């Protein structure tokens, strides 16, 4: 059975958002037959109420078309309420929980697929620190118990299910930013390989990227990684925003990068890649 997912990331409702691109996504959702819609974080720009209200309205429209899985991003996290864990960690996600989802790590099961969301946006904590000052509050992390949760969920999936892992921070090194999304850098790749996932959907880097990562250990399996760009004026390297349309069947995973055309006022495919499962 062929499945079709729409993958959107980094909408950043607020100052840098491009409304016509958001409207283009809404039209696409209304026109296409979708089995699931994935939003991989950074719905807000500054965790402001009005930004989350716009995000909530967008999600409501999406839910009218297909089941939706969403995870928070670093811009959705009020890290200053608990720097280094001192203060209220729960308060970091107060507005996200109120307007978007109370569950920071949702699991969506649909016929043919198990989609697991993990929260990589922990603010400034001891395990997110790097040697680069500019990484403060920006770099994410996934803890061993989070990877273990994903492994359990995928292990419990029905035979033949496509296993999709969703996080905000880019799993692979950015081509233009030259930055890893997770604090343990390439260690995140090894953990993802061992989780049992077939496909990883992420964002954060504001540049579209699709690649396959080959097994490292005897118990690993190849994973396809699709990083969606942003629907803002802050696309890495300039240019228009893009989203991903994912097609999965029993034998293949195909990722289609749909880029915004200001002339046609719609998203059109500019890149596609197909991999065997």
ZARORO-359334 format. One record per residue: residue number from 1; x, y, z of N, C-alpha, C, O in turn. Coordinates in steps of 0.1 Angstrom, whole numbers, m for minus. Layout:
N
REC   i n.east n.north  n.up ca.east ca.north ca.up c.east c.north  c.up o.east o.north  o.up
REC NUM      X       Y     Z       X        Y     Z      X       Y     Z      X       Y     Z
...
END
This chain:
277
REC   i n.east n.north  n.up ca.east ca.north ca.up c.east c.north  c.up o.east o.north  o.up
REC   1      8     m12     0       0        0     0      9      12     0     17      14     9
REC   2      7      21    m9      14       34   m10      9      44     0     m3      46     1
REC   3     18      51     7      14       61    16     21      74    11     31      75     5
REC   4     14      85    15      19       98    11     19     108    23      8     110    29
REC   5     30     113    26      31      122    38     36     136    33     43     137    23
REC   6     31     146    39      36      160    37     44     164    49     40     162    60
REC   7     56     169    46      66      172    57     69     187    56     74     192    46
REC   8     65     194    67      67      209    67     75     212    80     73     205    90
REC   9     84     222    79      92      225    91     94     240    91     94     247    81
REC  10     97     245   103     102      259   105     93     269    98     98     277    90
REC  11     81     269   102      72      279    97     74     293   103     72     303    97
REC  12     79     293   116      83      305   123     72     316   121     75     327   116
REC  13     60     313   124      50      324   124     55     336   132     59     335   143
REC  14     54     347   125      59      359   131     67     368   121     63     368   109
REC  15     77     374   125      84      385   117     88     380   104     87     387    94
REC  16     94     368   103     101      364    91     92     354    82     97     350    71
REC  17     80     351    87      72      342    79     68     348    65     67     360    64
REC  18     66     340    55      62      344    42     48     339    40     45     327    37
REC  19     38     348    42      24      343    42     19     336    29     11     327    30
REC  20     24     341    18      20      335     5     24     320     4     18     312    m2
REC  21     36     317    10      41      303    10     32     295    20     29     283    17
REC  22     29     300    31      20      293    41      6     290    34      1     279    35
REC  23      1     300    27     m12      298    20    m10     288     9    m19     280     6
REC  24      2     287     3       4      277    m7      4     263    m1     m1     254    m8
REC  25      9     261    11       9      249    18     m6     245    21    m10     233    19
REC  26    m13     255    25     m28      252    28    m35     247    16    m43     238    17
REC  27    m32     253     4     m39      249    m8    m35     235   m12    m43     226   m16
REC  28    m22     232   m10     m17      219   m13    m23     208    m4    m27     198    m9
REC  29    m25     211     9     m31      202    18    m45     200    14    m50     188    15
REC  30    m52     210     9     m66      208     5    m68     200    m8    m78     194   m10
REC  31    m58     201   m16     m59      195   m29    m54     180   m30    m59     172   m37
REC  32    m44     177   m21     m37      164   m22    m44     154   m13    m49     158    m2
REC  33    m43     141   m16     m47      131    m7    m35     127     1    m25     122    m4
REC  34    m36     129    14     m25      127    23    m28     117    33    m40     117    38
REC  35    m19     108    37     m21       99    48    m16     104    61    m21     100    72
REC  36     m7     114    61      m3      120    73      4     133    70     10     135    59
REC  37      4     143    79      11      155    78     21     156    90     16     155   102
REC  38     33     159    87      44      160    98     49     174    98     53     180    88
REC  39     49     180   110      55      193   112     66     192   122     64     189   134
REC  40     78     194   117      90      191   126     96     204   133    108     207   132
REC  41     87     211   140      91      221   149     93     235   144     93     238   132
REC  42     96     244   153      98      259   151     85     264   144     86     270   133
REC  43     74     263   151      62      269   146     62     284   149     55     292   142
REC  44     68     288   160      69      302   164     83     308   161     92     300   158
REC  45     84     321   163      97      327   162    102     331   175    114     330   178
REC  46     93     336   184      98      341   197     88     336   208     87     342   219
REC  47     82     324   206      73      318   216     62     328   220     57     327   231
REC  48     58     337   211      47      347   215     34     341   213     32     332   204
REC  49     24     346   220      11      340   220      5     341   206     m1     331   201
REC  50      6     353   199       0      354   186      6     345   176      0     341   166
REC  51     19     342   177      26      333   168     20     319   170     17     312   160
REC  52     18     314   183      13      301   185     m2     301   181     m7     290   177
REC  53     m9     312   182     m23      312   177    m24     309   162    m32     302   158
REC  54    m14     315   155     m14      313   140    m10     298   138    m16     292   129
REC  55     m1     293   146       3      279   144     m9     270   147    m11     260   140
REC  56    m16     273   157     m28      264   161    m38     264   150    m44     254   147
REC  57    m40     276   143     m50      277   132    m45     269   120    m53     262   114
REC  58    m32     269   118     m26      261   107    m28     246   109    m32     239   101
REC  59    m25     242   122     m26      228   125    m41     223   124    m44     212   120
REC  60    m50     232   128     m64      228   127    m68     225   113    m76     216   110
REC  61    m63     234   103     m66      231    89    m60     218    85    m66     211    77
REC  62    m47     216    89     m41      204    85    m48     191    90    m49     181    83
REC  63    m53     192   102     m60      181   108    m73     178   101    m78     166   102
REC  64    m79     187    94     m91      185    86    m88     177    74    m97     171    67
REC  65    m75     175    70     m71      168    58    m65     155    61    m66     145    53
REC  66    m57     153    72     m50      141    75    m46     141    90    m45     152    96
REC  67    m42     129    95     m37      129   109    m23     137   109    m16     137    99
REC  68    m21     144   120     m10      153   121     m1     149   133     m6     147   144
REC  69     12     149   130      22      147   141     31     160   141     36     164   131
REC  70     33     166   153      41      178   154     50     177   166     45     172   177
REC  71     62     182   165      71      182   176     76     196   178     76     204   168
REC  72     81     200   190      86      214   192    100     216   186    108     206   185
REC  73    103     229   183     116      232   179    122     242   190    116     246   199
REC  74    135     245   188     142      254   197    135     268   198    135     274   209
REC  75    129     273   188     122      286   188    108     285   195    103     295   199
REC  76    104     273   198      91      271   205     94     269   220     84     267   228
REC  77    106     270   224     110      267   238    115     279   245    125     286   240
REC  78    109     283   256     113      295   264    125     290   273    123     289   285
REC  79    136     289   267     148      283   275    151     292   287    157     286   296
REC  80    149     305   287     153      314   297    145     311   310    149     316   321
REC  81    135     303   310     128      299   322    135     288   330    132     286   342
REC  82    145     282   324     152      271   331    166     269   325    169     258   321
REC  83    174     280   326     188      278   320    196     268   329    196     269   341
REC  84    202     259   322     210      248   328    202     240   338    207     234   347
REC  85    188     240   335     179      232   344    175     239   357    167     233   364
REC  86    180     251   359     176      258   371    163     267   368    164     276   360
REC  87    152     263   375     140      270   372    129     260   368    130     248   373
REC  88    120     264   360     109      255   356    111     250   342    109     257   332
REC  89    115     237   341     117      231   328    103     230   321    102     232   309
REC  90     92     227   329      79      226   323     75     239   317     68     240   306
REC  91     79     250   323      75      264   318     81     267   305     75     275   297
REC  92     92     260   301      98      262   288     88     259   277     88     266   266
REC  93     79     250   279      70      245   269     55     250   272     46     244   265
REC  94     53     259   281      40      263   285     31     267   273     20     262   272
REC  95     36     276   265      27      281   254     26     271   243     15     269   237
REC  96     36     263   241      35      252   231     25     242   235     17     238   227
REC  97     25     238   248      15      229   253      1     235   252     m8     227   250
REC  98      0     247   255     m13      254   255    m19     255   241    m31     252   239
REC  99    m11     259   231     m17      262   218    m14     251   208    m22     250   198
REC 100     m4     242   210      m1      232   200     m4     218   204    m14     212   200
REC 101      4     213   213       2      199   218      7     198   232     18     204   236
REC 102      0     191   241       5      188   254     16     178   254     25     178   262
REC 103     15     169   244      25      158   243     36     163   234     35     166   223
REC 104     48     163   240      60      167   233     66     156   225     74     159   216
REC 105     63     144   227      68      133   220     57     123   215     56     112   221
REC 106     49     128   206      37      120   202     41     108   193     52     108   187
REC 107     32      98   193      34       87   184     21      86   176     10      85   182
REC 108     22      85   163      11       84   154     12      71   147     21      67   140
REC 109      1      63   148       0       50   141    m11      51   131    m23      53   135
REC 110     m8      49   119     m18       48   108    m16      35   101     m5      29   102
REC 111    m25      30    93     m23       18    86    m11      19    77    m11      27    67
REC 112     m1      10    80      11       10    71     23      18    76     34      17    71
REC 113     21      26    87      32       34    92     31      36   107     20      38   112
REC 114     43      37   114      44       41   127     53      53   127     65      52   123
REC 115     48      65   132      55       77   132     58      81   146     48      84   154
REC 116     71      83   150      74       86   163     81      99   164     91     102   157
REC 117     76     108   172      82      121   174     90     122   187     86     117   197
REC 118    102     128   186     111      130   198    114     145   199    115     152   189
REC 119    114     149   211     117      163   214    132     166   216    138     161   226
REC 120    138     172   206     152      175   206    155     189   211    167     193   212
REC 121    144     197   215     146      211   219    145     212   234    134     213   240
REC 122    157     211   241     157      211   255    162     225   261    165     225   273
REC 123    164     235   253     169      247   258    184     246   261    191     239   255
REC 124    189     254   271     203      254   275    204     244   287    200     248   298
REC 125    209     233   284     211      223   295    226     218   294    233     220   284
REC 126    230     211   304     244      206   304    247     197   292    258     198   286
REC 127    237     190   287     239      181   276    237     187   262    238     180   252
REC 128    234     200   262     233      207   249    244     216   247    245     223   236
REC 129    253     217   257     265      227   255    275     222   246    278     210   246
REC 130    281     231   238     292      228   229    303     238   232    301     247   241
REC 131    314     237   224     324      247   226    322     260   219    329     270   220
REC 132    310     261   212     307      273   204    297     281   211    286     276   214
REC 133    300     293   215     290      301   222    278     304   214    267     305   220
REC 134    279     304   201     267      307   192    257     296   192    246     297   187
REC 135    261     284   198     252      273   198    242     273   210    233     265   210
REC 136    245     282   219     236      283   231    221     285   227    218     294   219
REC 137    213     276   232     198      276   230    195     272   215    183     271   212
REC 138    205     270   207     202      266   193    204     251   191    195     245   184
REC 139    214     246   196     217      231   194    208     223   202    204     227   213
REC 140    204     211   197     195      202   204    202     190   209    214     189   207
REC 141    194     181   214     200      169   219    189     158   221    177     162   222
REC 142    192     146   219     183      135   222    191     125   232    202     121   230
REC 143    184     123   243     191      115   254    189     100   251    180      96   244
REC 144    197      92   258     196       77   256    182      72   258    177      63   251
REC 145    175      77   268     161       72   271    151      76   259    141      69   257
REC 146    154      87   253     146       91   241    148      81   229    138      77   223
REC 147    160      78   227     163       69   216    157      55   219    152      48   211
REC 148    158      51   232     152       38   236    137      38   234    132      28   230
REC 149    131      49   237     116       50   235    113      48   220    104      40   217
REC 150    120      54   211     118       53   197    120      38   193    112      32   185
REC 151    130      32   199     133       18   196    121       9   200    118       0   193
REC 152    116      12   212     104        3   217     92       5   208     85      m4   205
REC 153     90      18   204      78       20   196     79      13   182     69       8   177
REC 154     91      14   176      93        8   163     93      m8   164     88     m14   155
REC 155     98     m13   175      98      m27   177     83     m32   179     81     m44   175
REC 156     74     m24   184      61      m28   186     52     m26   173     40     m29   173
REC 157     58     m20   163      50      m17   151     46     m30   144     54     m40   144
REC 158     35     m30   137      31      m41   129     41     m44   118     48     m35   113
REC 159     43     m57   115      52      m61   104     49     m54    91     38     m53    87
REC 160     60     m49    85      58      m42    72     56     m27    74     56     m20    64
REC 161     53     m22    86      51       m8    88     63       0    83     75      m4    86
REC 162     61      12    77      72       22    75     74      28    89     65      33    95
REC 163     87      29    93      90       34   106     96      48   104    107      49    99
REC 164     89      58   108      93       72   106     96      79   119     88      79   128
REC 165    108      84   120     113       92   132    113     107   129    117     111   118
REC 166    107     115   138     106      129   136    112     137   147    109     134   159
REC 167    121     146   144     127      155   154    130     168   147    129     169   135
REC 168    132     178   155     134      191   149    148     193   144    149     198   132
REC 169    158     191   151     172      194   147    177     185   136    174     173   136
REC 170    185     191   127     190      184   116    199     173   121    209     175   128
REC 171    197     161   116     205      149   120    218     149   113    228     145   119
REC 172    219     154   100     231      154    93    238     168    93    231     178    96
REC 173    250     168    90     258      181    89    252     189    78    250     185    67
REC 174    250     202    81     244      211    71    254     214    60    266     216    63
REC 175    250     214    48     259      216    37    265     231    36    276     233    33
REC 176    256     240    39     260      254    39    264     260    53    273     267    55
REC 177    256     255    63     259      260    77    271     253    83    278     259    92
REC 178    274     241    78     285      233    84    283     231    99    292     231   107
REC 179    270     230   103     267      228   117    258     215   118    249     212   110
REC 180    261     208   129     253      197   133    241     202   141    242     212   149
REC 181    230     195   140     218      200   148    219     195   162    214     202   172
REC 182    224     183   165     225      177   178    238     179   184    249     179   177
REC 183    238     180   198     251      183   205    261     172   204    273     174   204
REC 184    257     159   202     266      148   200    270     146   186    276     136   182
REC 185    266     155   177     271      156   163    268     142   156    256     138   156
REC 186    278     136   150     276      124   143    271     112   151    267     102   146
REC 187    272     114   165     267      103   173    252     101   172    247      90   174
REC 188    245     112   168     231      111   165    228     102   154    217      95   154
REC 189    237     101   144     234       93   132    235      78   137    226      70   133
REC 190    244      75   145     246       61   150    233      57   158    228      46   156
REC 191    229      66   166     217       63   174    204      61   166    196      53   168
REC 192    203      70   155     192       68   146    192      55   138    182      49   136
REC 193    204      51   134     206       38   127    201      27   136    195      17   131
REC 194    204      28   149     201       17   158    187      17   163    182       8   170
REC 195    179      28   160     165       29   165    155      20   158    145      17   163
REC 196    159      16   146     150        8   138    142      16   128    133      11   121
REC 197    145      29   127     138       38   118    142      35   103    153      32   100
REC 198    132      37    94     135       37    80    137      51    74    145      52    65
REC 199    131      60    81     131       74    75    131      84    87    124      82    97
REC 200    140      94    86     140      105    96    136     118    89    142     121    79
REC 201    127     125    96     122      138    91    126     148   101    123     147   113
REC 202    133     159    96     138      169   105    138     183    98    133     184    87
REC 203    143     193   105     143      206    99    155     214   105    166     209   105
REC 204    152     226   110     162      234   118    172     241   110    175     253   112
REC 205    178     235   100     189      240    93    185     250    82    194     257    76
REC 206    172     251    79     167      260    69    173     258    55    174     267    47
REC 207    177     245    52     181      241    39    176     227    37    177     218    45
REC 208    170     225    25     165      212    21    177     202    19    187     206    13
REC 209    176     190    24     186      180    22    180     167    23    172     164    32
REC 210    184     158    14     179      144    13    191     135    11    199     137     2
REC 211    192     125    20     204      116    18    200     102    25    191     101    32
REC 212    208      92    22     207       79    28    220      76    36    231      79    31
REC 213    218      71    48     229       67    56    230      52    57    221      45    61
REC 214    241      47    53     243       32    53    246      27    67    251      34    75
REC 215    243      14    69     246        8    82    260       9    86    269       9    78
REC 216    262      10    99     276       11   105    279      m2   112    289      m8   111
REC 217    269      m7   120     271      m19   128    262     m30   122    254     m28   114
REC 218    265     m43   127     257      m54   121    242     m54   124    235     m60   117
REC 219    238     m47   134     224      m46   138    217     m33   132    205     m31   135
REC 220    225     m25   125     219      m13   119    212     m16   106    214     m26   100
REC 221    204      m6   102     197       m7    89    199       7    83    200      17    90
REC 222    199       7    70     200       20    63    188      29    66    177      24    67
REC 223    190      42    68     179       51    70    180      62    59    191      66    54
REC 224    169      67    55     167       79    46    165      91    55    156      90    64
REC 225    172     102    53     170      114    61    166     125    52    172     128    42
REC 226    155     131    55     149      143    48    148     155    57    140     155    66
REC 227    156     165    54     156      177    62    148     188    53    152     191    42
REC 228    137     193    59     129      203    52    135     217    54    141     219    64
REC 229    132     225    45     137      239    46    127     247    54    120     241    63
REC 230    126     260    52     117      269    60    108     277    51    111     279    39
REC 231     97     282    57      88      290    49     89     305    54     79     311    58
REC 232    101     309    54     104      323    59    114     329    49    118     323    39
REC 233    118     341    53     128      349    45    142     345    48    152     350    43
REC 234    144     335    57     157      331    62    161     317    57    167     309    65
REC 235    159     315    44     163      302    38    179     302    37    184     312    33
REC 236    185     292    41     199      291    41    204     293    26    200     285    17
REC 237    213     303    24     217      305    10    208     314     2    211     316   m10
REC 238    197     318     8     187      326     0    178     317    m8    179     305    m8
REC 239    169     324   m15     160      316   m24    147     313   m17    145     317    m5
REC 240    138     306   m23     124      304   m18    124     292    m9    134     284    m8
REC 241    114     291    m1     112      280     9    108     267     2    104     268   m10
REC 242    109     256     9     104      244     3     99     234    14    102     236    26
REC 243     92     224    10      86      214    18     89     201    12     94     200     0
REC 244     86     190    19      88      177    13     75     169    12     67     169    21
REC 245     74     162     1      63      152    m1     69     139    m2     78     136   m10
REC 246     65     130     8      71      117     9     62     106     4     50     106     8
REC 247     67      97    m4      59       86    m9     66      73    m5     77      71    m8
REC 248     58      64     2      64       52     7     55      40     3     43      41     5
REC 249     61      30    m3      54       18    m5     62       6     1     71       8     8
REC 250     58      m6    m3      64      m18     4     79     m19     0     86     m25     8
REC 251     83     m13   m11      97      m15   m15    106      m3   m15    118      m3   m15
REC 252     99       9   m16     107       21   m18    103      33    m9     91      33    m4
REC 253    112      42    m7     109       55    m1    113      66   m11    125      66   m15
REC 254    104      75   m15     107       85   m24    105      99   m17     94     101   m12
REC 255    115     107   m17     114      121   m12    113     131   m23    123     131   m31
REC 256    103     139   m23     101      149   m34    103     163   m27     95     166   m18
REC 257    113     171   m31     114      184   m25    106     194   m34    108     195   m46
REC 258     96     200   m28      87      210   m35     91     224   m31     90     228   m19
REC 259     96     231   m41     100      245   m38     90     255   m43     82     253   m53
REC 260     89     266   m36      79      277   m39     84     284   m51     95     288   m53
REC 261     74     286   m60      76      295   m72     68     308   m70     55     307   m70
REC 262     74     319   m69      67      332   m68     60     335   m80     50     343   m80
REC 263     64     330   m92      57      333  m104     44     325  m106     34     330  m109
REC 264     45     312  m103      34      303  m104     25     304   m92     13     299   m92
REC 265     30     309   m81      23      310   m68     19     296   m63      8     294   m58
REC 266     29     286   m64      26      273   m59     39     266   m57     50     270   m61
REC 267     38     254   m51      50      246   m49     51     236   m60     41     230   m64
REC 268     63     234   m65      66      224   m75     78     216   m73     87     221   m66
REC 269     79     204   m78      90      196   m75    103     200   m82    103     202   m94
REC 270    114     202   m74     126      206   m80    137     195   m78    148     195   m84
REC 271    134     185   m69     143      174   m67    136     162   m61    126     164   m54
REC 272    140     151   m65     134      139   m59    145     128   m58    154     128   m66
REC 273    143     120   m48     153      108   m46    145      96   m42    136      98   m33
REC 274    148      85   m47     141       72   m44    151      62   m39    162      60   m44
REC 275    147      56   m28     156       46   m21    148      33   m19    136      33   m16
REC 276    155      22   m19     149        9   m15    148       9     0    157      14     7
REC 277    137       2     5     136        1    19    144     m11    24    144     m14    36
END
